[in-house]
């Protein structure tokens, strides 16, 4: 089930002047924490219901007091990262789930409440002066005798992420003296200091390490920024200047609504631009977030059980998807991989790692050209990506009418611009095909697996020869027929009429209608055979398995469209002459034998190749 990491109720009003408030509250927090001791919880035997979290201690205490007046076992813990959580418990895990369902159903707690194991709890701040309870408590009397509550998650969960902390409004920020600026700067934590260095780097004034240490280089960059923005160059940014710098740095993220989202089904926490994408569905191994506005962006969470072999398999499969451009950086080691590509209007980044038998990762698909915004969002996703308990259940996949062989987990497989047929002409794996199949291609593949390059292009005949990047050992090689075939003899064309839909070639039977073209052309033969576009480039066999020629694409001339059963093939003698001119020796025969259709089918499967233009 997809739920927010933290509750959003009653939080937004506390964000106004948050950082200003934090400067005043932080000394108080430090004092309170000195008086408190860390807790020790048993995550295996106990659970809590987390109802809210707030960025300030004062607000969290006030809300905890309100809940305590209405509910039992209310506690408050510092969660780290400026957040203070309000929880109910501890309870036995099953009891916590029952309580969560009951309180959500009657409106006693927000709908985005959820159970936690307490592993993130730091110091206890509520109740004041009371030690932390570590043993499971009994359910309230109103629930103790109730039948178990059905807490089955919704089939289509809704994401309600929490808003991120905004920067201070530069207009509202106080204008400080240099001494006051030093005092307010001293209250910044390391993460805030690093954020300022990052913003200075983004603005072009800082080129050293992002370490949160304000040395000579950082001070010089602050002076340069102050001078460039018409401020007194003291080398110490005031609260207002820091707000101005961060506002400019974060302006690119306006409308993105970056949120830390927790997906218990996938076992992943990560920042997601919820202003742009919304949860769509689970299609294992993916949790998919689809665009919800004008920006055509997507987010994938990856979660599946597996080992190194499955990790490597996922790496290969992902590169077949339409959302993953063919060009771009690829890195893979024994336990993780990264894929990045730009093209066809998208900029895609995918990361996955293997740990303890679980493969988890994420992907960001963003419009091409929006580099600054994409890089900022990606940096936040990388920094926030966290593995939590949970692994996507393959049973979550919904079998529907929209299934298709060109979809993988609901994502479209990248398709070639054109697919035609070809056939092996030597034992090195050279392939003869139609020139139509190799024009304007960024990449040419054989059987969707082997890259190839054009070594011969004969426009007059309409043929091309391809050489595989790696040497192949074909099971069968074409035997070209040099004898004159008999008219009306039975012929067959081997090819891939439906592109890569079928993994083996099909045979289409017909007859040799004429040794010439319709206008008496000596370079082609006319066939009485109904072929598909994908068959073009395939071998034309006589009934003895010898190759009479190569099937040409269908063309219309002078506005005339020929009947579907009219096809043409290039004459064998001309093919052999063209090959010889390129230094390619083909095998020939003048024997007119007979081969049963079953045997011919086997020969075609050994000899015929799918040629794809990408």
N, C-alpha and C positions, 0 to 999 in steps of 0.2 A: 504494500500500500504506500502511496506517495503522500507524505505529510511534511509540513514545514519543520525546520529544526527548532524554531522558537515560535511562540504564540504572538500574533500580531495585534490582539485586542488591547486597547488602551495604551498602546505604545507610542503611536505617532505624535501625540501631544507632548510627550516627554522629550522629543528630539529637538524642539526649539531651544536654541542656545545651549545645547548639550555640552559642548566643549567648554563654554564659559562656566557652566555649572560644575563641570568636572574639576576645574581648577580650584574651586572652593571646597569641594567635597572630598578630594583625594586625601588631604591630611586627616580628615575625620575617619575615612576608610582605613587608613594605615593604623590609626589608634585602635579602632575596633578589632582589626585583625590581630593586633598584638595581644589582645585579651582573649582571643579564641584559639583553639587548637584544631588542626586538621582532623577529619573524621576517618574512620575505617569502616568500610561497608563490605558486605558479602554479596557480590554481584551475582553469584550462582544461585542463592537461595532467596533473595529478596528482590523486589521491584517497587518502583514509585510511579505515580501518575504525575507527569509534569503538566501544569496548567498554564503557566505564564513565565515570561522572562523579561527583564527590564535592564536598560543600560546604566541605571543609577541605583545606588543602595537605598536612598530615601524613598524612591517610588516603590521599589520591591518590598521594603518594610511596610509601607502603607497598604499595599495590595495584600500582603500576607496577613496583616491584621484583619482586613475585611473578610478574607476567606476563613480565617480562624473563627470568626464570629458565626459562621454558617456550617462549617464542615469540620470533621475530626482529622487528627493526625496531620496538620498543616506544618510544613517545614520549609525553610529557605536556605539555599546553599549558593555560594559563589561558584560559577561555572567556568571561570577563566575567560579571557578575552573581553573583559568589561561587563560581562553579563551575570545577572543574579536571578536564579530560577526559583519558582515557587512550586513545591511538590507536595503530594499526599502520600504518606506511607511511613515506614516500609510495610509491604504486604508480601505474601506469597505470590509468585508471578501469576498464577491463575486467578487469584483473588484480585490482583491489580487490574487485570484485563476485565473482570466482571464489574469492578467499581468504575473503571473508565467508561464502559459501555452504558452503565446505568446513569452516571452523572451527565454524560453527554446527551443522552436521550431526554432527560428532564430539564436540560438547559442550565444545570448548576455550574458547569464549567464550559469553556469555549469548545467548539467543534474540532478545532485543530490540536487539542490536547492529545497526549500519547504517553505510553509507558517507557521508562528508562531503567537501566540497571544500576545507576548510581556511580558508575566508573568515572564520571566527569566531576563529581562533587568535590569541592575544595573545602573551605571553611564554612561552618554553619552560622548564619546571621539571624535565623528565626527558628524557634522562640528565643528571645534574648535571655542569656544566663542559664539555659537548659542544655544539657549534653545531648549529643546525637543518639537517637534510637537506632540500634543495629539489628534487632530481631524482628521477624515478621509479626505484625499486629493483626488482631482479629478484625474482620469486616464490621462496619457499622451494623447495629442490630436490625435495621431495616432491610439489609441485604443478606445477612448471615443465613437465613432460612430459605431464601429465594432459589428458584430453579436457575441453572446456568443460563447466562444471557448469550444470544447469538451475536457474535462479534465478527462474522465473516465480512471481509472488506468488500467495498463496492467493486463491481466489475470494471467500472471506468472511474478510477479515483480522481479526485480534484486536487490540484496543487494550490495551496494558499500560503505562499512563502512570506517571511517577515521582511519588512522594509530594511534596507541598509542604513547605516548611520550617515547623515548628510554632513557636509562641511558647514562651517559657520558662514553666515551671510556677511560678506565684507562690509556692507553698509552698517550693519548692526554691531559689528565687532568694536571693542573699545580701542581708542587711539592711545598708545602708550608712550611713555618716555623710554629712553634706552635702559634705565634701571628696571622699570616695570616690565619691559620686554624680556630682559634677562630672567626676571623672576617667573614670568609665565612660561618661558621656554624651559626652565628647569623642571617644570611639572610634566613635561612631555615624556611619555614612555619611549622605549627603544623603537617600537613599531611606528609610532608617530614621527619620530626623528628620521627613520628610514624613508617614510612616505614623503617627507619634505625633500630629502635628497633625490628621491626618484622624480619628484615633480620638477626640481631644479635641473635634473638631467634631461627630462623631457623638454624643458624650455630652452635647452641649449647652453646652460651656464655651468654644468657640473659634469665631469668626466672621470671621476675617481670611483672607488668602491662604495657600494650601498651598504654601510655598516652601522649607521646610527651614531657614529662618533664624529663630533663636530670639531675637526681640526682646522688647520690653515687652509686646506683646499675648499672645505665646505664654507668657511667664512668668506673666502675670496669670491666664491660663486654667489653667495648671498649679497655681497656688495655689488657685484656686477648686475645681478637681477634688480637690486634697488635702484641703481643708476639708470638702467634701461627703462624702469617704470616710474621715474621721477620721484623717488623717495630718497631721503637722506641716507647716504651709504655708510651705515654703521657696522655692517656685517652681522647684525642681530635682527632677525625679523620680528616685528611686532605681531600681536594676535591678528590685527587687521591685515597685515601684509601676508601672513601665513594663510589666512582665509582667502585672500585675493589670488595667491599662487595656486592653492589647491582648487579653487573654483575654476580657474582657467584649465588646470590639468584634468579635472573631472567633467568639463563641459561636453567632451566628446561622448560621455556616457549618459547624457540627458535622455530620458525616455527608455533606457535599457532596463532599468529596475533590476539591477543585479541582486539576487537573493541566494542565500545559502539554503539549499533544498536537501532534504533528507528523504531518500527513497529506501525504505526498509525492504521492499521486495528485491531490489537489486543489491542492497548492501553497500550503498554509496552515498556520501555527502559531497556536495559540490556547489559552487556558485554558478547560477544559471541566469541569463538575461530574460527574466520572466515578463518584461515589457514587450518582448519580441516573439517569444515562443511559449507554447503551453503544452502540457502533457497530452499526448494523443492516445497511445496504447502500448501494451507490452507485446512485443514480437520477439521472443527469446532467440538469440541472446541479447536483444536490445530493449531498452525502455526508450520510446521515441517521443520527442518533443517537436511539434510541427509549428510552422509560422502562424501567427494570429493577427498579422497586420500587413503593412506594405513591404516590410523587409523580408525577403525570401531567405530565412535562416532556419537551420535545424540543429538540434542537439540530440546526441545519442549517448545513453549510458550502456555500457557493455558489462554483462555479468553472466558467467557460465562456469560450470565445473569443467576441469580439464587438466591435461598435462602439457608437456612441451610440444608434443605432436599436434595437439589441438590448438595450441597457441600459434604454431607455425601455419597450420591450416587456416586459422582465422585471418592471419596476415595475408595469405594468398587470396582468400575469398573476398576480403574487403576491397582489394584492388580491382575486382571485377565489377564493382558497383558504379552506377552512373554518377553518383555524387562524389566519386574519387577520381579526379583527373589523372590521366596517365602520366603526365609530366610532373616531376617534383621529387623531393628528397625522400628516401626510404632508409631507415636504419632498423636493424634487428639484432638482438643478442639472445642468449639462452633463456632469458626470463622476461623480456619485454620487447616492444617494437613501437616505432613512430612512423606514421605515414603523413606526408604533406604534399599537396598538389594544388596548382592553380591553373584554371582554364575552363572553357565552356561556361563562363559566367560565375564560377564558384571558386572559393578558396577553402580547402578542406584540410583539417588537421584531425588525426586519430591517434590515440595512445592506448595501449593495453599492457598489462603486466600480469605475470603468473606468480602466485604466492600461496603456499599451503593448499594446493589443489584447486584453487579458484582463480579464474581469469577475470579481471575487472579493468575497466578503462572508460574512456569517454571520447566523443567526437564532436567537433564544432564545424558546421557547414555554413559559410558566410558568403555574401555577395562579393564577387571579385572586384578589386579596386578600392574597397572601403578598408584600407590597410590599417590606419591608425585605430579605428574603433575595433576592428577584428583583433589586432594585437593586444589591445588593452583587455578585452574580454577574455581572450585566450590566456593571458598572464594570470588573471584572477582565477580562471578555471584550473590551471595547473597548480597554483599555490594552494587552492582550497580542496583539491581532490583528496578524499579520505575514504579508506575502506572501513566499513562497519559490518556488524553481523548481518548475514542474509545473503542469499544467492538466488538469482532469478530462476523460478520454477518453470521448466519447459512446458508444464501443463497449462500455464497461463496463455499459451498461444491459442487463439480462436480460429477454428477452421471455418472458413466462409466461402461464399461463391466467388470471391475476388481472387482466389488462388491462381497463380500462373507460374509457368516454368521460368519466366524471365524475372521473377521476384525472389529475393532471398530475405526472409524474415520481414516481408513487407516492403523491402527496398528494391528499386529497379536495378537490374543488372545493366552495366554499360554495354551498349550495342554498337556494332560496327556501322559505318556509313553504308557499306555494301558488302554482301557476301555472294560469292560465285564459286564455281567448281574448278578443279584443276586435276592433273594427274602426273605421277612420277614418270620421268623419262630416262633416268640413269640411276645407278646404284649409289650415287652421292646424295640423292634426295632432291635433285633439281626437279622443278615442277613447271609444266606447261599450262598456261591459262589464257583467258581472254584479256586483252589489253584494257578492256573496260574495268576490270577488277582492281587495277593497280594505279589508276590515275588519281592524282591529288590526294594521296594517302600520307598521313603522318607516320603510320605504322602499318605493316602488312604481316599477317600471321597465317600459319598453316595449321589447320585443325584446332584453331583457337589457343594453341599452346607454343608454337615455335615461330619466332620472328624470322622474317625473310626479306631479302632485297632483290630488286630487279636487276638482272644481268643482261637481258635482251628484250628490246621493245621493237616490234615490227608493225608499224601502223598500217602499212599497206595490206598485210594479211590479217591484222587484228589480233596478233598473238603476243604473248610476253612469256619470258622464262624467269623463274624465281629461284634464288639460291638461299637455302636456310642458313641462319647465323651459326648454328651448330650442325655438324654433319649428321644426317639421318640415314638409317638403314631400312629402306622400304621393303615390305614383304613381297611386293610385285612391281615390275617395271613394264611400261608399255612396249608392245611388240608391234611396230608399224607395218601395215599391209602394203606391199609394193605391187602386188598383182591387181589386175582390173576386176573389180567386183561385178557380179551379175545384177542387172536391173531387177527391181522388185524383190531382191533378196531381203531377208529379215535382218534388221539391225537393232541395236539397243544403245541408248545413251545412259551413262552413269553420272550421277550428280547429286547435288543437295538442293532440291527444288524449294525447300522451305528454310533455307539458311541453316542455322545451328539448332533448329528445333529437333531434328533427328540426328543421332550420333553416327549413323552409318549411311552411306550413299544409297539412293534408290535407282532402280533400273526402269527406264521407260522404253517400251518396245514399239517398233514401227518398221517401215520399209524404205529401201533406197529407191526414190522416185525418179531420179535423173542424175547423170554424171556431170551435169552442168547446172548453172543457175537459170532463172526464168528468162533471162535475156541472152542465154548461151554462154555465160561466163565460164571460162575454163578453170578458174582457180577455186571454185566451190562446187559442192554436191548438194542437190536438193533432196530433202528427206520428207517422207510422209509420217510425221511423228509430232505429237502434242507435247511440247516441252514447256517448263516454267522458266522464269527469269534466272532463278538460282542454278539451273542446269547449265547455263552458258559457261564455256571453258572446260566442260567435261568431255571425256573420251567417247567417241562413237565406235562401238564394237561391231564387227561382223559376227555371224553366228558361230565362228570358230575362235572368238576371243581376241582376234587381231584388231588393231586400231585403224579405222578407215579415215579418221580425221578428228578435228576438234569442233564441238558445237559452237556456233556463233550466236551472239545475242540477237533477239528479234528487233528488227528495225522497220520503220515505215518510210516509204519513198514516194515523193510526189503526192503526199496526202493520202496514199493508199495504205490501208491496213489489211494485211494478208490474213487468210483463214488461220485459225489456231494450229491446224495440223501441218502447216507449211513451215519447215525449218531448214537451216542450211549448216553445212560444215565446211571447214577449210580443207582443201585437197592435201592428201598425205605427202605427195611429192614436193609441194611447195614448203610444207612444214620442215621436211628433212633438209631441203636446201638452205632454209633460213638458219636452222640449227647448225649445220655444217659450217656456214659462214661465220658463226660465233664460236667455232671450235668445240661444239657439243656433238658427240657421237651417240646416235640412238640405235636401238636394236630394230631389225627389220625381218620380215618373212614374206614369202610369196605363196605359202601353202594355204589352200582353201579347205580347212578342216571344219568339223562340226563339234560344237560344245553344248551339252545340255544346259538349259536355263539355270539349274541349280549351281552348276560349276561356274557358269558365267557370272552369277551373282557373287560367288566367292572371289573370283578374279577382280571384279569391280571394287569390292570392299578393300582388297589389298592395294589397289592401284590408285583409287580416286581420293582426292584431298579437298577439304573445305578451305577456300581462300577468302580471307576477310580483310577489308580495307578500313582502317580506323582513322 
